[in-house]
């Protein structure tokens, strides 16, 4: 019985020490090198694509499945996929909405 208590105590100390080490990890931003002439892969987005998707889903009466920012034709857009309620036991319909951002 005493061996079990000792083993349990060591396991508890090990778990609590792992929590101390895990909490001391700090995330730091990394510098991304820029290459002259290379396209910019990070595009600033004015507005939140998810929030726009939620608004669109509410307007059409569906459920938001996906909202992703994309660049189409050189213009920043938000591609929203809304699942529309099914009719007569059918599968929900997929409705894709493209909203220009800017």
N, C-alpha and C positions, 0 to 999 in steps of 0.2 A: 504494500500500500504506500509506503514512503517513497519507493522508486517511482510510482505513478505520479505522486504529488510533485516530486522533483522534476520529472519529465514534463508535466503540465506547466510548472512554473517556468521552465526554460523555454517552452513553446510560447507562452504568453509574453515573456520578455522579448523573444525574437520577433514576434508579430508587432509588438509596440515599437521596437527599434526600427523595423521596416517602415512603419508609419512615419517616424521621425525623419528618416532619410528621404522618403518619398515627398514629404512636405517641404523639404529644403531645396527641391529642384525648382529652378526659376527659368521661365521661358524668356528668351531674348530674341529680338528681331534679327534676322540675318540680312546682310547686305547682298543685294543681287547685282552682279556686274552687268553693265550695259554695253552692248556691242553696237558701234556706229553702223547705221544702215539697217539694223535688224528691226522687225516690227515690234511694237510695244504689246506685250501679252497681257498686261494689266491695264484694263480700261476703267476709268472712273465712271461710276454709275450714279446718276442723279435720281434718287428715289430708291425705294426698296422693291425689288421684283416680287418678293413674296407678298408684301402688303398689296401691291397692285393685283397680284393673282387672287388674293382673298376677296378684294373688291369686285373683280370680274366674276368670280364664282358666285358671289352673293347676288350680283345683278342678273345672272342668267339662271339662277336656281340650281346650281350644281355643286359638286364637291371638288376642291382643288386637289389635283394629283401631282402637279409639278409646275414650277415657275423658275425659269432659268434665263439669265441675261445672255444675249448673243449679239454678234455684229453681222448684219445682213445688208449687203450693198453699201458698205461703209457707214451704216447708221446703226446706232445702239438701239436694240429692241429687247423686249421682254417676251419670251415665248411661254405661254401659259397653257397648260393642259387641264381641262375641266371634265370631270365625269358627270354626265347628265343622268338623271334617274331613268331606270328602265321602264318599259311599257309592256304590258301583257306577258310578264315572265321572261322577257328578253334580257340580255346583258346590258349593262349601262353603256350609253353612247359616249364616245371620246370626242371632245370638242377642243380643237386647238385654236387659240386666240393669240395674235401677234400685236403687241402694243408698242408703238414707238416711245422711246424714252428721251428725255432731254429738256 
